[in-house]
Amino acid sequence: MLVKGSTKRGQALLDRASNYEGRELWDVYGSVSQAKRDAFEKCKEWCYKDGGYNFHIISHNSYSFSVAWEYVDKETGEIMTRIETSTNTYIVDGSRVA
């Protein structure tokens, strides 16, 4: 789902993406299921395909985790923030209200 960073929803997502809990599953979990490892590796693959950077975990609980990263949109040259949750993908454009 594409969200304008200049909107309230976009601002809330960008604020959420600025949270840093770690870069690896081991930073937030004592033990990790194979399903979580597979999902995490898939997110890393998407980040790599985006040409992304600053990949990090932004939230977690015992059931799931969310990650975020930034990348440069190939068409516009704009910095985008991508957030992956267990149920949704959010892509927020770089617009940010000062």
RAWOUR-V819806 format. One record per backbone hydrogen bond with DSSP energy under -0.5 kcal/mol. CO is the residue of the C=O (numbers start at 1). NH is the residue of the N-H. If there is no record, write none. Layout:
co:CO nh:NH
co:CO nh:NH
This chain:
co:1 nh:91
co:3 nh:93
co:4 nh:7
co:7 nh:11
co:8 nh:12
co:9 nh:13
co:10 nh:14
co:11 nh:15
co:12 nh:16
co:13 nh:17
co:14 nh:18
co:16 nh:19
co:22 nh:57
co:24 nh:27
co:25 nh:28
co:25 nh:29
co:33 nh:37
co:34 nh:38
co:35 nh:39
co:36 nh:40
co:37 nh:41
co:38 nh:42
co:39 nh:43
co:40 nh:44
co:41 nh:45
co:42 nh:46
co:43 nh:47
co:44 nh:48
co:45 nh:49
co:46 nh:50
co:47 nh:51
co:47 nh:52
co:48 nh:51
co:53 nh:70
co:56 nh:68
co:57 nh:21
co:57 nh:22
co:59 nh:66
co:64 nh:61
co:66 nh:58
co:66 nh:59
co:67 nh:84
co:68 nh:56
co:69 nh:82
co:70 nh:53
co:71 nh:73
co:71 nh:80
co:73 nh:77
co:78 nh:73
co:79 nh:94
co:80 nh:71
co:81 nh:92
co:82 nh:69
co:83 nh:85
co:83 nh:90
co:84 nh:67
co:88 nh:85
co:90 nh:83
co:90 nh:92
co:91 nh:3
co:92 nh:81
